[in-house]
């Protein structure tokens, strides 16, 4: 049963992403039909039309659409896409994931805390040019930088991996390019459980 419900969650995610459904609609469906499904589960006979099962499928599909809607920030007033993202701003960001670097840059997935002192939410891809004196950022590091968001480039070749589409499914629509000299790292940033685990892993790797 759980496998079937997982499949319907995936169907909801696909529907929500492709039809750009705001999270309010699937949330309303779940809240409205949850008590109805509870009552039907108590009273429905074994024979006859499976109203209870249909409602469960509907709510599970709505859950998938709700999750992807929240992830990409549709219908959320504080999402940065509702602000003017074509201008340079002072970005207050927190590193949530360190990506694989190359010879020219370090890349990070960051959570937006604020932009020009305006509280915002969403995620950004940050690409930082490397130099001989640069110290890479770690998960949970918070920093401030002044930059303008850029669109993530689509693949040049038809059969090339679509990294832009991959990031969009994670709610990341833009990137910031900067360098370590333009970053002001905050001291005593708040540590999360994920950040502590990541730093512990890096410590173990450095000792091997």
C-alpha positions in Angstrom: 0.0 0.0 0.0 2.8 2.4 0.9 4.5 1.8 -2.5 1.3 2.7 -4.3 0.9 5.9 -2.3 4.5 6.8 -3.0 3.7 6.5 -6.7 0.8 8.8 -6.4 3.0 11.3 -4.6 5.4 11.2 -7.5 2.4 11.7 -9.9 1.4 14.8 -7.9 5.0 16.2 -8.0 5.0 15.7 -11.8 1.6 17.4 -12.2 2.5 20.2 -9.8 5.8 21.0 -11.6 4.5 20.8 -15.2 1.2 22.7 -14.6 2.8 25.2 -12.1 0.1 24.6 -9.5 0.3 27.0 -6.5 0.5 25.1 -3.1 -2.7 26.7 -1.8 -5.0 24.6 -4.1 -3.6 21.1 -3.1 -3.4 22.2 0.6 -7.1 23.1 0.5 -8.0 19.8 -1.1 -6.1 17.9 1.6 -7.7 19.9 4.4 -11.2 19.6 3.0 -11.1 15.9 2.2 -9.2 14.7 5.2 -12.2 14.6 7.6 -14.4 13.2 4.8 -11.9 10.4 4.2 -11.9 9.7 7.9 -15.7 9.3 8.1 -15.8 7.2 4.9 -13.1 4.9 6.3 -15.4 4.3 9.3 -18.6 3.7 7.4 -17.7 2.5 3.9 -18.9 -1.1 3.2 -16.4 -3.5 1.6 -18.6 -3.8 -1.5 -19.5 -0.9 -3.7 -17.6 2.0 -5.1 -14.3 2.7 -3.3 -14.9 6.3 -2.3 -12.3 6.1 0.5 -9.6 4.8 -1.7 -10.3 7.5 -4.4 -10.1 10.2 -1.7 -6.8 8.8 -0.4 -5.4 8.8 -4.0 -6.6 12.4 -4.5 -5.1 13.6 -1.2 -1.8 11.8 -1.8 -1.5 13.3 -5.3 -2.3 16.7 -3.8 0.5 16.2 -1.3 3.0 15.8 -4.1 1.8 19.0 -5.8 1.9 20.8 -2.5 5.5 19.7 -1.8 6.8 20.8 -5.2 4.8 24.1 -5.0 6.5 24.9 -1.7 9.9 23.8 -3.0 9.8 26.2 -6.0 8.1 29.0 -4.1 4.9 29.4 -6.0 2.3 31.6 -4.3 4.7 32.4 -1.4 4.7 36.2 -0.7 8.2 36.2 0.7 9.7 34.3 -2.2 12.5 36.3 -3.9 10.9 35.8 -7.3 8.2 38.3 -6.2 10.8 41.0 -5.8 12.8 42.7 -8.5 15.5 40.2 -9.2 17.1 42.1 -12.1 19.0 44.5 -9.8 22.2 44.2 -7.8 21.5 43.6 -4.2 23.1 43.0 -0.9 22.4 39.3 -0.3 22.5 37.6 3.1 22.9 33.9 2.4 23.5 30.7 4.3 25.3 27.7 2.8 23.1 24.6 2.9 25.2 22.3 0.6 28.7 22.3 -0.8 28.8 21.1 -4.4 31.8 19.6 -6.2 34.2 22.3 -7.2 36.5 22.7 -10.2 39.8 24.4 -11.0 38.1 27.8 -11.4 35.3 28.0 -8.8 33.6 26.6 -5.7 29.9 26.2 -5.9 27.3 26.2 -3.1 23.6 25.8 -2.6 22.5 28.6 -0.4 19.4 29.7 1.4 18.3 33.3 1.1 17.9 35.0 4.5 17.5 38.6 3.2 18.2 40.8 0.2 18.7 44.6 0.8 17.4 44.0 4.4 14.1 42.5 3.0 13.3 39.1 4.5 13.0 36.6 1.6 13.0 32.9 1.1 14.3 30.6 -1.6 17.6 29.0 -2.7 20.3 30.3 -4.9 23.3 28.7 -6.6 26.4 30.6 -5.7 29.6 30.2 -7.8 32.7 31.7 -6.1 35.9 32.2 -8.1 38.9 30.5 -6.5 42.3 32.0 -5.7 45.4 30.9 -3.9 44.4 32.5 -0.6 40.8 31.5 -0.6 39.3 29.3 2.1 36.2 27.4 1.0 32.9 27.9 2.8 31.3 25.2 4.8 27.8 24.1 5.4 26.0 26.6 7.8 28.4 29.4 7.0 26.5 32.7 6.6 27.9 35.5 4.4 27.0 38.8 2.7 27.8 39.7 -0.9 26.7 42.3 -3.4 25.7 40.9 -6.7 23.1 40.5 -9.3 21.3 37.1 -9.9 21.8 35.4 -13.3 19.8 32.9 -15.1 21.3 29.4 -15.1 22.4 28.5 -18.6 20.6 25.7 -20.4 22.6 22.9 -22.0 24.3 23.7 -25.3 23.8 20.3 -26.8 20.5 18.5 -27.3 21.5 15.3 -25.4 23.6 17.0 -22.7 22.5 16.8 -19.1 20.0 19.6 -18.4 21.5 21.0 -15.2 19.2 24.0 -15.3 16.1 21.8 -15.2 17.6 19.7 -12.5 18.1 22.7 -10.3 14.6 24.1 -11.0 13.1 20.9 -9.7 14.9 21.7 -6.4 13.5 25.2 -6.4 16.7 26.9 -7.7 16.1 29.3 -10.6 19.1 31.7 -10.5 22.7 31.9 -9.6 25.2 34.4 -8.2 28.8 34.7 -9.4 31.2 36.4 -7.1 34.7 36.0 -5.6 36.0 35.5 -2.0 37.2 39.1 -1.8 33.6 40.3 -2.3 32.3 38.0 0.5 31.9 39.1 4.1 31.6 36.0 6.2 29.6 36.3 9.4 31.0 35.1 12.7 29.2 32.7 15.0 26.5 31.7 12.5 23.8 29.3 13.7 24.8 25.7 13.4 22.2 23.1 12.2 22.3 19.3 12.7 23.0 18.8 9.0 25.9 21.3 9.2 27.4 19.7 12.2 27.2 16.3 10.5 28.8 17.7 7.3 31.6 19.3 9.2 32.2 16.1 11.2 32.4 14.2 8.0 34.9 16.6 6.5 37.0 16.4 9.7 37.1 12.6 9.4 38.1 12.7 5.8 40.9 15.2 6.5 42.3 12.7 9.1 42.4 9.8 6.7 
